[in-house]
Amino acid sequence: AEVNMGYDGTSRFRRGSRWQFAPSFSLGWNVAQEKFWEKMSDVVNTFKFRFSYGELSNQNTSAWYPTYRVMNLSSNAGTWLQDGKKPSTAEVGSLISTVLTWESVRSWNAGLDFGLLDNRLTGSVDVYTRFTKNMVGPAPELPATLGIAVPKTNNCDLKTKGWEISLSWRDRLNNGLGYGITATVSDSKTIIDSYPGNTTGSIWNYLKGHEINEIWGFETVGIAKTDAEMQAHLDKVGGQNALGSKWAAGDIMYKDLDGKAGITKGAETIDDHGDLKIIGNKNPHYFFSIDLNADWKGFDVRCFFQGVMKRDYWGGDNYNGMLFGVRGNSSMWHARAFVEHEDYFRAESIGLSGHEIPANLDAYYPRPIFSESDKNQQTQTRYLQDASYIRLKNLQIGYTLPSAWMQKVGLTKCRLFISGENLWTGTSLSSLFDPETISGGNGGNAYPLSRTWSFGLSLTL
């Protein structure tokens, strides 16, 4: 048993909101050490139950004094001349919440550790629930006539439920071969428990009872191969004018889900979201890792895999520009096409004789459109990315020279090794992105991970 007590304080909040208790305790019982377990101790060496509860505080702000409104002063920043000089300026800062305070995180965890067969087979199972109270959530909705951004405040409660399983087998054979495998898998789901700020029920804001980071979008019927096919689709659904105009061959056909005339987003609320639906979730699920290792007569090898079994991804505007190669509402000078974007819709071949690009009616991408609209690039099922992956993060092969040799030169140990990082990736994600860095950078592109080989020598005196 263990009990801890914390008392957290910060200068970033106002008096009366600066301090918060953070208690925690844990209990454990290794049943395998009890006398009544002795008959099974040769088979089950460890069998330990665990339970814990803890509270943590999170100030969740990067500002030094987020509860005080400031005046932004700038020297010579005016856009006019006064006596031949630019004047200094002062502008009112953003609105603030004077009662901003700590987020409170409460966690319950129950677990089981076990070891069998002389602890060759070991493992653990954990389940937990975490409550985040007074979370600093999105700003509450107020009329645009306010004329300034609404301040963030403690206005949201979250609940996260998760679990984790780890299994490991280690053994050494009579011929001296030692080997082992360790596998882990975990998952969690975070639900909005309370958020009074979303008074309109907007689907783009926190919704009570919904998982965070839901992706709302249209269901894609396909790309119209002819003008006649597109017109037939428009007649059937009542048009797609809410998303754009001049629909033709090569454009996206969206599915009618609400049964009303016209493909629309409705009021974009939970009660009226038109033909939009939840098509995925940005949160990764089912993290896993596999660690393989072996050694024999001085040789050793280790192979480590990691990945995510389920993850949907759709980014913002910059992401669309990268995914499609062009932004429909931008000029051609903002295009950034890559080789894979060559698979775009073409009703007929184009180019000069001898240098023609053939027609492509079964293309993956719709026809490229500049400076018109992003009608073909709406969030939709056809281009929702599957960002699940498995990656060989590390492969290492080594050889330890016999100790008898090393003693002759005054060394205890000498090991030669070769190591590789990020050597292989299995994923359905577009080759334009990397599954590990897709959440960062610009439009899903951050500084790329390097595939690295290294050689080394480790000496122990």
N, C-alpha and C positions, 0 to 999 in steps of 0.2 A: 504494500500500500504506500502511496505517496500523495502528499498534499502540498500545493503551492499557492501563494497569494501574491498577486501583483497589483500595483497601484500606479497607473499610467497618467502622466501629466504632459501638457503641451502649452506653449505660449501662443499658439496660433488661434486659439479660441478665446472668447471673452470669459471674464470671471463668472463662475457659476457653471461653466460648461467645460472647464479645463481638465478635470480629474475624473478617472473612472477605475473601479476595481476590476481585476482580472483574475479570479480564482480558478483553480483546476485541481483535479484529483484523479488517481488511477488505482485500480485494483487488479490483482492477478492471482491465479491459483493453478499451480502445476500439479495436476492430479496424479501424474506419474510418480511423484515423490512420496505419495501416501503408502502406508503399509498394505492396505487392501489391494493395491495395484501391483504388488510384487510378482504375482503369477503371470502378469502380462508384460512385465518390464523388459523381458528379452525381445519382445516383438515391438511394443510401443514404448519408446524410450522417453519421449516428451509428449505431454498432452496438457497444454496450458490454456486456460480461459483468461481473457483480458477484457476489462471494461474501463472506460475513461470518459471524463467530462471536463471541458475547459472553456474558458471565455478569453477572448482576445479583443484588443481595441485597435481600431484602424482610423487614422485621422483623415486619410483620403483627400489630401489637398497638396498642391505643389506651391501654392502662394504663401508668402510669409505671414500676411495678415488678411485672410480671406473674409473676415467679418467687418472690415473697415473700408468704406468707400474712399477712393483716392481721386485726386486731380492729376491728370497726365500733363506735365509741363514739358515743352519742347522749345529749344533755343533756335531762333532763326528758321522756324518751320512754316511760317505763313506763306500763302500762295500769291500774295500781293506785295507791292513795295510801299513803304511808308518812310518818307524822308530819304529815299534811295536805298533803304535796307529792308530785308524781310523781317517782319516782327516775330517775336516769340509768341507761342500759342499756349492755351490752357483749355483742356476739354474734360468734361465730366466722365468719370470712369463708369464701369458697369455697376448695375444694381447688386446689392449684397444681402445676405441673410444674417442678421445679428445673432440668431440663435443656432447657427451652425455648430455642430459638436461631433463627438466621436461616433463612428459606426461600431456597433457591438456584434461580435461574432461568437456564437455559442455552438459547440460541437459535441456530439455524442458518438462514441465509437465502441463497438463490440468486436472482439477478435478471438481467433483460435490459432495457436501454434502447435505443430505436431512433428514428431520425429519417429520414424519406424526403421526396423531392421538395422540396428546399430547406427541409427541416424544417417543411413545412406539415403533414405527418402525423407526429405523434410519439406515443410510447407507452412503457409499461413493463409488465413482467410479473414478479411476485415469488412465490416459494413459500418456505414456512418451516416449521420444526418447533421447538416450544418445549417443553422439559422443566422441570417444576417439581418439585424434589426437597425432601424434608423439609417439605412444606407443612403448615401448621397446619390440620388437618382436624377434622371432627366428633369429639366426645369418644368414646373407646372405650366399648363397652357393658359395664356392670357391673350386678350385681343391684340391684334397688330397695332391698334391705335396707341398702345403704350409707347411705341416708338423706340424701345431699347430692349436689349436681351433680358429675359427673366432670370433671376439668380437661382443657382442650384441650392438645394437645402436637403435636410434629412427627411426624406418623404417616401421611402420605399423599404419593403421587407422582402427578403428572398429566402427560399428553402432549397437546399441542395441535398440530394440523396445519392450515395455512391457506394461502391464496393471495390475490392481488390483481392486477387488471388495470386499466390506465388507458389510454385512447385519446383523442387530441386532434387536431382538424383546424382550422387557421387559414389564412385566405387573404384577399386583397384583389383585387377585380375592377377592370377598366379604368375603370369609371364611378365609382370611389372607394368603393364599398361594401365595407366590411370585415366579416367574420363569422367566428364560431368556435363549435365545439362540443367539449365535454370530457365524457367518460363514464367512470365508475369503477364497479367491482363487486368485492366481496371476500367471503370466507367463511372460517370456521374451525370446527373440531370438537375438543372437549376430552374426552378419555377418561381414566377412572381407571386408572392403571397399577398402583397398589398401595395397599391400605388394609386393614391387619390388624384394625382396630377393629370391623368389622362381622362379628362372630363368628357371628351367627345367620343372616346373609344377608338381613337386612331390606331390603325394596324401598324403604323410606323413608330409607335411608342410602346412603352411597357403596357402589357395587358394582364390583368389579374387572372391567375390560373393557367397562363401560357408560359412556355419555355422561352428563355431569352434567346435572342439572335435567330428568330424564325425568319425564313425567307419566303416572302409573298411574291407570286408571279403568275403568269399565264400558262395554260397548257397549250403546247404547240401541236397543231394538226400536221404541219409540214410546209414545204416551200412550193408555191404554185408553179407548175411547169409551163403553163400557157396563160394568156390573158383570159381565155374562156374559163379555165379552171378557177382562176381567182374571182372572176365575176360570179360564177356559180356559188362559190363560197360566200361572197359578200351578200348575195341574194338570200342565202340560207340563214345567215346569222344576223342579217339586218345592217350590215356595214361595219367598218372598222374606223370610221371617221374620227372617233375620239382619240385615236392614236396617231393618225396621219391621213394623208390624202394621196391621190394618184397611185392607187394600188394596181400592181401589174404583175406579169410573170417574173419570178425571181424573188417575190416578196413573201413574207411569213403569213401563214393563215393561222389565226388563233381560235381556240375552241370556245364555244358558247357554253358557259357553265350555269348561268343564272336563269336561262330561259327567256330573258328579255331581249328585245330588239337592240342590236348593236353590241359590239365588244367594248366594254367600258371598265373603268376602275371603280365605278359607283361613287359613293362619298368617301371611300377609302377608310371606312370604319368597320368594326367587327360586326355591326348589324347590316351594313350595306357596303360590301366590297366588290360589287359587280361580278366580273368574271375572273377576279383574282382568287387564288387559293394558296394555302401553305404548300410549297413545293419542296421544302427542305429546311435544313438548319445549319448555320455556320459552325456551331460547336463541334469539335472533334469528339468521337466516341470510340470506345474500346481501344485504348492505348495498349500496346503489347510489346514485349521484348523476348528474345530468345538468345541465350548465351551458351555456346558450345565450347568445350575445352578438352584437351587430351595431352598427355605427356608419356614419353617412353624412352628410356635409355638416353636421357639428356635432351631429346627433342621435345618441343612443346608447340601447340597450336591453339589459337583462340579465335572464335568466329562469333561476332556479335551483330544481331539483327534487331531493328526496332521499327515500329510503324504504327499506323492508325487504321482500324478496320472500316470505319465509317466516317465520312465527312463530306458535306455538301458545301459548295463555294460559289458565291457570286459577289463580285466586288462593286465598286462605284464607277463613276464616269471614266476615270483613267483606266480602270480595269476593262471596261467595254472597249476603249480604244485599242488596248493591247489584244484583247480576245478576238475582235473582229478585224483588226488591222486598220479600220477607219472608224471615225465617229460620224454618224449620220447627220448630226447638226453642226459639224465643223467643216472647214475647207480642206481641199486636198493636201494643203501644206502641213496639216496635222496628221496625215496618214503615216503609219509605221508598219507596213506590211512585211511579213516574213514568208518563207517558202511555203509553209502550211496554208497560208491565205490564198495560194494559187487555186485551191479547191473552192472557188466561188461560182455562183450561177452564171451561165452564159447561154442564152437562147440559141445563138448561132456562133460560128467561128469568127474570130476577129484577127486583124493583122494583115500584113502584106503577103502576097503570094510567095510561097516558099518559107515564110516565117509566121504561119498562121497558128493561133491558139485555138484548139478545137472547142466545139460547143460542150457544155457541161450541165446537163439537165438534172443529174443526180448529185449535185454538189452538197457539201456540208454547210457552206456559208451562203447566205442570201446575196443578191446582187449588191455591189457597193454603191452607196448613195452619199453624195457630198452636199453639205449646206442646205439640206431640205428638212429632214427630221430623223429622229432615232426610232422610227416606227418598227424597224426590223430588229432592234436591239433591246426591246423591252425584256425585263427579267422573265425568263421562260424556261420550260422543262427541257427543250431541245439543247440549249447551251449551258444548262446548269452543270457545273463541273463536279466530277467525282474525285475528290482530293485524298481518298484513302491510298495508303502506300505501304510497302515494306522496303527497307533499305539495309544493305550491308554496311553498317557504320564502321566496323573495324575488323580487319583480318590481320593476325599477327602470327608469324612463324619464327621460332627461335631454337637455338642449340646452345646448351651449357656444356662447356668443355669439362672433361673429367677432373675432379678435385685433386687427384694425384699429380696431374700435370701442373695445376696451378700452384700447389705447394712448393714445387721446385723453383718457381719464380717469385715466391713471396706473396701470392694472391690467394684469397679465399674462394672467389668465384669469378668466372668470366662467361658472359652470355652474349652471343651474336644474335641479332634479330632483324627481320624485315617486317614493316608494318604498313598497311594501306587503310586509308580513310575514305568513306563515301564511294565505294567501288562499284556498287550496282543498286539500281532502284527499279522496283516493279510498281507501276501505277497506271491508272487510266486517265490521269490528268493530262490536259493539253501540254505538249512539249514546250509551250511558251512560258510555263510556270514551273516552280519547284515546290513540291508538297510541304517542305519544311519551312519555307520562307514566304509562302503565298500571302500570309497575313500582314507582311511588312512591306517596306519600300513604297514604290509608286505604282499604283495599279496592279498590285500583286507581284511586283518584281523588286526584290531587294538584291543586295550584293550577293552574287551566286556562291554557293558552297563549292569548295575546291575538292577535286579528287586528288589525293596526296599519297605518294609513296615515300617512305623514309627507311633508311638503313641505320642500324645502331650497334654500339658495343657498350656493354655494361660491365664495369669492373668493381669488385668488392675487395678491399684490402684486409 
